[in-house]
Amino acid sequence: MAAGKTAAPFQKIPDACKTTGLSQYFLRKGCKDGSVPHIKSGPTYYVNVPALLEQLGVPPQTEANAASGR
């Protein structure tokens, strides 16, 4: 792996919850009603975290901002 570790674009709901700070209830409900960008593989939802953050209006973090905690 590369030295700079980045989050995977598609994450299971518990991981996406930790990454975004949103509740599992909100993410599950959004996946079911289509308001959260996701794909479904069998019974598992994979949330498209970068697309979700963009949809919510969160500016993308660059490596410099992520390293400094901004």
CORCOR-V103669 format. One record per pair of residues at least 12 apart in sequence whose ideal C-beta (glycine too) atoms are under 8 Angstrom apart, sorted by the first residue. I is the first residue (numbers start at 1). J is the second residue. D is the distance in whole Angstrom. If there is no record, write none. Layout:
i->(I & I)
j->(J & J)
d->(D & D)
This chain:
i->(4 & 7 & 7 & 8 & 9 & 9 & 9 & 10 & 10 & 10 & 10 & 10 & 11 & 11 & 11 & 12 & 12 & 12 & 12 & 13 & 13 & 13 & 13 & 13 & 16 & 16 & 16 & 19 & 20 & 20 & 20 & 27 & 27 & 28 & 31 & 31 & 36 & 37 & 37 & 37)
j->(63 & 19 & 49 & 49 & 48 & 49 & 50 & 39 & 46 & 47 & 48 & 49 & 46 & 47 & 49 & 44 & 45 & 46 & 47 & 27 & 28 & 31 & 45 & 47 & 47 & 49 & 52 & 49 & 49 & 52 & 53 & 45 & 47 & 45 & 45 & 47 & 52 & 51 & 52 & 55)
d->(6 & 6 & 6 & 8 & 6 & 6 & 5 & 7 & 4 & 7 & 6 & 7 & 7 & 6 & 5 & 6 & 7 & 6 & 8 & 5 & 6 & 7 & 6 & 6 & 4 & 5 & 7 & 6 & 6 & 7 & 7 & 8 & 6 & 7 & 4 & 7 & 6 & 4 & 6 & 7)
